[in-house]
Amino acid sequence: MSQPPALDIENLRKEYNDVTALDGVSLTVPEGSFFGLLGPNGAGKTTFINILVGLVRKSGGTARVFGHDVEDDYRETRNAIGLAPQEFNVDRFFPIREVLEHKAGYHGVPASEAADRADEVLKQVGIYDKRDTRFDWLSGGMKRRFLLARALITDPDLLILDEPTAGVDVQLRRDLWELVTKLNDQGKTILLTTHYIEEAERLCDEVAILDSGQVRTVATPAELKDRGTDRIVVELRSPPTTLPDLLADDERVEAVDLDGHQLTVTARKGGLVAPQLVRELDREGIEIVDLEITRTSLEEIFVEMTSSDETGNAGDGDDAADSDDDTEDDDRSRHEQQVAPDGGQQ
Ligand SMILES: Nc1ncnc2c1ncn2[C@@H]1O[C@H](COP(=O)(O)OP(=O)(O)OP(=O)(O)O)[C@@H](O)[C@H]1O
């Protein structure tokens, strides 16, 4: 019998009064994967997570966690998930070790085991020596580590990290990356939301780009980068008076422009087009002085695929009645608007 995927989401919808936060999200996250959920502010990421953990009720569609329906099988679902949320929603009056023991107890771990388990996760995240400290007295970085410890206390199969490195310094970010990579290697499925594209690129096997409550695409970071257009800029020794017909039948090439000594080719997969370009220039007897390839960054692709609709209303103009039609496709992603330059950074 094949195992159900970690997440099996079909046409998930959420409306908060007149705001459509999720507009028919369908996603499958395989067991054991490190899956990224990327999107600008207001895209619906937190709503998505909150539905999984039972903090928000969906308006429509289905969501299953390892085969358990998030509403009908709430207990099983909740016990399978460890959530490190964005916000510091921690009991501030108890030493952190006790907070962990309470949490373990709440999930049915016997008291004798809970204490050992608490010590183990505190060691795992590197704050064991702070075990008798109250949450409020921890530094910002330690608070982030603690949230991770709390998510791990029940040894969940699915770990959800909602912007785990927001506002933390570079060293801690790297420490957290190392830790979550290890957890993933040990078999935990990880769902990560982040604004840091570098983080997604480094950690995730696959990412979904969510925008205005809709999935724009699901792909590996490498596949996404291949979709971007690269620029090959070639400096010529003595430019020809007319441009020969270069790369004429290469469908990856979007444009070839000559401006004085500088030849610019805009193409997908620039790294593969460049050698061909060099061969053709050589054949024409045109000497090259310099050549540079600028690859599109994942960040640019992300910006291209998402809009900056500050209202967060996912309607896109078709928010009429609750028709369950399922016609979205990737081409809707061709928004002209872009997120603000730093719109995704905090
Ligand atoms: N409780 C609520 N009541 C009304 N609207 C809400 C509520 N929670 C979220 N929204 C709206 O739903 C949309 C999606 O919000 P959500 O917090 O899920 O996005 P997000 O992708 O997590 O954003 P961020 O990256 O800023 O955390 C936004 O327009 C938001 O204003």
The ligand as an SDF file (V2000), in Angstrom:
LIG
                    3D

 31 33  0  0  0  0  0  0  0  0999 V2000
   -8.0820   37.0030   10.5580 N   0  0  0  0  0  0  0  0  0  0  0  0
   -8.1650   37.6600    9.4120 C   0  0  0  0  0  0  0  0  0  0  0  0
   -9.2180   38.4260    9.1130 N   0  0  0  0  0  0  0  0  0  0  0  0
   -9.2940   39.0750    7.9380 C   0  0  0  0  0  0  0  0  0  0  0  0
   -8.3610   39.0080    6.9650 N   0  0  0  0  0  0  0  0  0  0  0  0
   -7.2900   38.2620    7.1960 C   0  0  0  0  0  0  0  0  0  0  0  0
   -7.1130   37.5440    8.4240 C   0  0  0  0  0  0  0  0  0  0  0  0
   -5.9380   36.8730    8.3650 N   0  0  0  0  0  0  0  0  0  0  0  0
   -5.3980   37.1520    7.1600 C   0  0  0  0  0  0  0  0  0  0  0  0
   -6.2110   37.9820    6.4580 N   0  0  0  0  0  0  0  0  0  0  0  0
   -5.9870   38.4790    5.0950 C   0  0  0  0  0  0  0  0  0  0  0  0
   -5.7920   37.3510    4.2570 O   0  0  0  0  0  0  0  0  0  0  0  0
   -4.7620   37.6140    3.2960 C   0  0  0  0  0  0  0  0  0  0  0  0
   -3.6680   36.5550    3.4430 C   0  0  0  0  0  0  0  0  0  0  0  0
   -2.9920   36.7700    4.6800 O   0  0  0  0  0  0  0  0  0  0  0  0
   -1.8650   35.8120    5.2440 P   0  0  0  0  0  0  0  0  0  0  0  0
   -1.4820   36.3200    6.5970 O   0  0  0  0  0  0  0  0  0  0  0  0
   -2.3180   34.4260    5.1390 O   0  0  0  0  0  0  0  0  0  0  0  0
   -0.6930   36.0650    4.2010 O   0  0  0  0  0  0  0  0  0  0  0  0
    0.8650   35.7620    4.3200 P   0  0  0  0  0  0  0  0  0  0  0  0
    1.2570   35.2700    2.9890 O   0  0  0  0  0  0  0  0  0  0  0  0
    1.1020   34.8950    5.4930 O   0  0  0  0  0  0  0  0  0  0  0  0
    1.4890   37.1650    4.5650 O   0  0  0  0  0  0  0  0  0  0  0  0
    2.8210   37.5650    5.3920 P   0  0  0  0  0  0  0  0  0  0  0  0
    3.9720   37.1120    4.5670 O   0  0  0  0  0  0  0  0  0  0  0  0
    2.7000   39.0500    5.4650 O   0  0  0  0  0  0  0  0  0  0  0  0
    2.7660   36.9000    6.7270 O   0  0  0  0  0  0  0  0  0  0  0  0
   -4.2980   39.0210    3.5650 C   0  0  0  0  0  0  0  0  0  0  0  0
   -5.0220   39.8720    2.6960 O   0  0  0  0  0  0  0  0  0  0  0  0
   -4.6950   39.2700    4.9920 C   0  0  0  0  0  0  0  0  0  0  0  0
   -4.9460   40.6370    5.2150 O   0  0  0  0  0  0  0  0  0  0  0  0
  1  2  1  0
  2  3  1  0
  2  7  2  0
  3  4  2  0
  4  5  1  0
  5  6  2  0
  6  7  1  0
  6 10  1  0
  7  8  1  0
  8  9  2  0
  9 10  1  0
 10 11  1  0
 11 12  1  0
 11 30  1  0
 12 13  1  0
 13 14  1  0
 13 28  1  0
 14 15  1  0
 15 16  1  0
 16 17  2  0
 16 18  1  0
 16 19  1  0
 19 20  1  0
 20 21  2  0
 20 22  1  0
 20 23  1  0
 23 24  1  0
 24 25  2  0
 24 26  1  0
 24 27  1  0
 28 29  1  0
 28 30  1  0
 30 31  1  0
M  END
$$$$
